Amino acid sequence: MPAPRPPLTHFLCLPLLTPASKPQLQTSLQHFAASVTVPADAATAPIPRTAIRPLGTLHLTLGVMSLPSRDKLDAALSVLKACDPETLLRNVAASASPEESRAASADRPDVADAAKGPLAGLLSTEVVPPLVLSLKHLQPMHGPSSTSILYAVPDDPTHRLYAFCLALRSVFADAGLLVPDTRALLLHATVVNTVYARRRSRRRRGGGHGEDARGRGGFDAREVLERFGHVVWAEGVRVERVAMCEMGARKVGGGNGEEYIEVGSVELP
């Protein structure tokens, strides 16, 4: 019998909400919510309003952690503080195709060979260009006729994102800080997750996080995907930091709805 999965307490991510990206993301999410949650009755609306993720929760997950003690949390924070995102960006390979950078493919980009691709000259330059993304499309996590999660896809025109995220994840995995996961990394920004449509009192801590999350049951997303499958949620989103966050978003003001509490972060160039 396999060992039970340890309790998930934290996750490593790239937050997507910034002062610059907020106006675009807020407008896009408001339009989407208004289009798919009418009528407001959860029994008849295409998607329950509570299943749409709040603005402040948008991020790209790189891995999840079980850090039940202060010592383990401090160890993870020490690894985070020792990270050098600028060096990682300088050294990662450029992906061979846009599909790899979007992480829609299961193929792992060649992280080791940084001499290939459009940014090969980056290795000999002083300035590392910022990581600037677009969020596009709407994809189902499961079959479109019965899914509980819909997500937006990050698009990096320089094709560095996926390799950079793999390099970051390797740093934490090598330190024994990530819950093991043999699946290929799927970079995605969750827009809809029906686990949050359940009554809050019945939600388990961290229950809606990642590709394994399942909500109150699958819904038929085909009509929604036909309407929003090729939407552009935001363009020119600069990735500003790598963050470690606590599981379980908390309600906040300022129009963000909810946010994950960041316990530590390091800035990107």
N, C-alpha and C positions, 0 to 999 in steps of 0.2 A: 504494500500500500504506500503510495507516494506521501512524502512529508507534507503537512499543511503549509500553504503559502503564508509567509510571515505577514504581520499587520503592516500595511503601507502607511507611512507617516509623512513622507516628503517626496518631492520630485524635482528633477533638474529640467530647466526649460529656458527657452528664449521668449521673454514677454514681447507681445506685439503692440500693446497699447502705449503710445507715447503722445506728448502734446501735439506733435505734428500729424500723427496718424489718426488721432481721435475723431476729428470732424468727418473724415471719410468713412471710417468704420461705423461711427454712430449713425450717420445718414443711411448707410447700406443696411445695417441691422434693423433700423426702425422701419424702413421700407419693406424688408423681408417679413418682419413680424406682422406688420399691418396687412400684408398680402396673404399670409398663410394661417393666421389665427382668427379669422373672421368666418363664421360667428364665434363669439367668445366662449360659448359652451364647449368645454373640453371633450364632450361626448360626440360633438358633430364637427368641430373645427378640424381641418386637415392636420394641424399640429397644435398640441396644447401650448398656450403661451408660456407656461412654466418650463417647457422643454427647451426653449430658446435660451442659449447661454448669454449671461449678462456681458455687456461690453468689457468690463474690467477683467474678465476671466480669459480673454483671448491670448493664446500662447502656443508654442510648439514644444511638446514634451520630448525630452531626450532620454529619460529613464526614470524609474521610480525607485524609492529607497525605503528601507525599514530601519529606522534609527530610534529605537525605543528608549535609549538612555542618553543622558547629557554627554557622556564620554564619546559615544558614537556620533552624536550631532556635532560635537567640537571637532572630531576627526574629519568629518565631511566638510565642515567649514574651512578647516586648514587646507584641505586639498583644493577647495574652490578658490581660496585666496592666493594659493600658489600658482593657479592657472594663469597662463599668458595668452589670452585670445589673439593678440596681435601676432605673436610668433606662430600660433596654430594657423591663422589665416594666411600667413606668409608661406607656410610650408605645405599646406594641403594642395592636392592636385585639383585642377579644374576638371569637372566631369566631362565626359566625352559627348554628352547630349543633354538638352534641356529636360528630357524625361527623367534622367538620373537626378538632376538637381531638384526636381519636384518630388522625388522619392516615390513616384507612382510605380516605378519599376522595382522588382525585387532584387535586381542586380546591384551588387556593391561596387561603387566607383573605386577606381584605383587611387587610394590615398597616398601610396608610397611614391608614385612617380609624379613629382611636382614639376617636371620639366616639360609636360605636355599641356596643351590647351592654350586658350587666349590670354591667360595671365601668367604664362611661364616667366616673363620678364620681371614679375613681381619679386622674385627671389633676390634680385640684385638692386632693388629700389629701396629708398628710405621710407617712403610713405605707403602705407597699406590702405587701399581704398576701402571705404565703409561697406558694410554688407547691407544692400538695399533691395527690398523684395516687393513683389506684388502678391496680393492674395486674390486668387481667381477660382472660378468654378464652384460647383457643389457636388460632392461625391458621397455615396452611401458606404458605410463601413461594412454592411452586410448586403445581402441581395436586395435590389431596389424595391421588390414587391413586399419585403418584410424586413425592415431595418429599424434600429432604434437610434442610430447616430448618423448625422450628416455633417460633413466637414468641408472647409475651404482648403485649397492647395497652395502652398507657397511657391512662387516662381522667382528664381534668381537668374537674371540674364548673364551673370558672370560664371555661373555653374560651380560656385564654391560652397554653397550652403550645405549640401548633403555630406560632402567630404569633411567639412568643418565640424558638423554635428557628430559624425562618426568618430572623429579625433577627440572631441570633447567627451563623448560617451566612453571611449576607451580609457581615458585618464581615470574616470571614476570606477569603471569596471575593474581595471587593473588594481585599484586600491581596495577592491572588495566591497564597494559601497552601493552598488546597484543590485536590485533583485534580478537574478539571471533571467534572460529572455533570449531564446534562440531565433526568434523571428527577425526578419529584416526590419530595419528602422523605417517606419512610415511617418513622415513629417506631415502633420495635419493640424489645422485649427478648428476645433469642434464648434459648430454653430448650433446644432440641435442634438440633444441627448435626452431621451424620454425617461431615463432614470430619475431626472429631476422633476418629472411630472407626478411622481408618487408623493404621497404625504411626507413632509419633512421628518416626521417622527419615525417613519419606517425606513429611512435611508440609513445605510451602513456607512461608516466613515471611509471615505475614499472610494465608495462604491461606483461612482460614475466616471472614474479616471481610466483612460487608455483604451486600447482596442478590445479588451475583454468586457468592457462595460455593456450591460444590457439593461434596458429600461423596463417599463411596465408591460412590454411586449412589442413586437415589431409592428410597424405601420406601413402602409403602401405609399411609398414616396415617389412613385413614377410620375405623377402629375406635377409635383413640386420640382422634381429634377428636370422635367421638360421645360419648365418655366425659368428655372434659376441655374440650370446646369452649367451655363457659360457666363455667369455673372462675374463682373470684376468688383470685388469688395473694396479694395484699396490699392493704390499704386504709390510707389516711392516711399515704402515703409522702411525706415532705417532701423536695423536691429541694434539696440543701444547697449544691451547687457546680457550676460548669462546669469540666471538666478536660481537659487534653491528656495522652494516654497513649501509651506505646510499644506498637507491635504485638507480639503474642505474649505470652499470659498466663504468669505464673511461679507455681510452686508456693509456697504459703505455709501457715503454721499457723493456729491459732485457729478451725478449723472452716470456713474459707472456701474451702478446696481450692486455688484459684488466683486470682490477681489480676493486673490490668494495672498496670504501673508508671506512676504519675502523675509527669510531669515538671513540671507546673505546674497551678495551679487558681485560681479566684476564687470567692468566696463569694456566695451568693444571700441576699437578705433573708429 
